[in-house]
Structure formats: structure tokens, C-alpha cells
């Protein structure tokens, strides 16, 4: 893999991760899933390459660019994970409330049928 392609892939992965975080913040879940495919492809490409020697052969500024991209990716992933977990908890609570409401409605129907 050429050095410029390697740098470009890390930068793209960083931008895609930022975009996914933005989608989660805006609760645009369908768009987030669309970006997930691009994220997965870039991630697979980088994992498939897997030659650490290529990074060691980069100049110091190039290595720093990759390090910045990796830090940004990890930061966005952490925030994304927190947002998704919070949304999961929120949805769980809403589902619980709906189950309770349906149970109460069924109870009211049973009482009403007795009258």
C-alpha cells in the first residue's frame, strides 16, 4: 500500500467516525447505519493491510498525522458508544412504560367488563 493511500485511509476513517458521531448526536439512526457500511469497509481495508512496518517507515510528520487520526477515531468511538448506550437505556425505559400502560389498560378493560 502506498504511503499516501495509507494516510488517506486513516483520514477517511477519522472523518467517517466523526460523521457517525454527528448522526448519533442528532438521533439520525438510519443515516448512522448508512455510514456504518463505509466505516466497516475502511476499517476492514486497514486491518487487512496490517503491516506495522509501513507505519514505521513513514516520516515523523506522517506518523503524527496517523496518530492524530487514530486518537480522533478512538475519541469519536467512545462518545458514540456512550450515546448509543444512553439511547438504549432510554428506549428500554420507554418500552417498560408502554408495557405497564398496556397492562393497566387490560386491567381497566377487565374491570369494565365486570360492570
C-alpha positions in Angstrom: 0.0 0.0 0.0 1.3 3.4 -0.9 2.0 5.8 1.9 -0.4 8.4 0.6 -3.1 5.8 0.4 -2.5 4.7 4.0 -2.6 8.3 5.2 -5.8 8.9 3.2 -7.5 5.8 4.6 -6.8 6.9 8.2 -8.1 10.4 7.5 -11.2 9.0 5.8 -11.9 6.6 8.7 -11.5 9.6 11.1 -13.9 11.7 9.1 -16.4 8.8 8.8 -16.3 8.3 12.5 -16.9 12.0 13.2 -19.9 11.9 10.8 -21.3 8.8 12.6 -20.9 10.7 15.9 -22.7 13.7 14.5 -25.6 11.4 13.3 -25.9 9.9 16.7 -26.0 13.3 18.4 -28.8 14.3 16.0 -30.5 10.9 16.6 -30.4 10.2 12.8 -30.2 6.5 13.3 -30.9 5.5 9.7 -28.1 7.8 8.5 -25.8 6.4 11.1 -26.4 2.9 9.8 -25.7 4.1 6.3 -22.3 5.5 7.4 -21.6 2.2 9.3 -21.1 0.4 6.0 -18.4 2.9 4.9 -16.8 2.7 8.4 -16.7 -1.1 8.2 -15.2 -1.1 4.7 -12.4 1.4 5.7 -11.8 -0.5 8.9 -11.5 -3.8 7.0 -9.1 -2.3 4.5 -6.8 -1.0 7.2 -7.0 -4.3 9.2 -6.3 -6.3 6.1 -3.2 -4.3 5.4 -1.9 -4.9 8.8 1.8 -4.1 8.1 3.2 -2.1 11.0 6.5 -1.8 9.1 4.8 0.6 6.7 4.0 3.0 9.5 7.5 2.7 10.9 8.8 3.7 7.5 6.8 6.9 7.4 8.3 10.3 8.2 7.7 11.7 11.7 5.1 14.2 10.5 3.3 11.4 8.6 3.3 9.2 11.8 2.0 12.1 13.8 -0.9 12.5 11.2 -1.8 8.9 11.6 -1.6 9.1 15.4 -3.9 12.2 15.4 -6.3 10.3 13.2 -6.3 7.2 15.5 -6.8 9.4 18.6 -9.7 11.1 16.9 -11.2 7.8 15.8 -10.9 6.4 19.3 -12.4 9.5 20.9 -15.4 9.5 18.5 -15.9 5.8 19.0 -16.0 6.3 22.8 -18.5 9.1 22.5 -20.6 7.2 20.0 -20.7 4.2 22.3 -21.8 6.4 25.2 -24.6 7.9 23.1 -25.8 4.5 21.9 -25.8 3.1 25.4 -27.8 6.1 26.6 -30.3 5.7 23.8 -30.6 2.0 24.6 -31.3 2.8 28.2 -33.9 5.4 27.2 -35.6 3.1 24.8 -35.7 0.3 27.5 -37.4 2.7 29.8 -39.9 3.7 27.2 -40.7 0.1 26.4 -41.1 -0.6 30.1 -43.5 2.3 30.4 -45.6 1.1 27.5 -45.8 -2.4 28.9 -47.0 -1.0 32.2 -49.6 1.2 30.4 -50.8 -1.8 28.3 -51.1 -3.9 31.5 -53.1 -1.1 33.2 -55.4 -0.8 30.1 -56.0 -4.5 30.2 -56.8 -4.3 33.9 -59.3 -1.4 33.2 -60.9 -3.5 30.5 -61.3 -6.4 32.8 -62.9 -4.2 35.5 -65.1 -2.5 32.9 -66.3 -5.9 31.6 -67.4 -6.8 35.2 -69.7 -3.8 35.4 
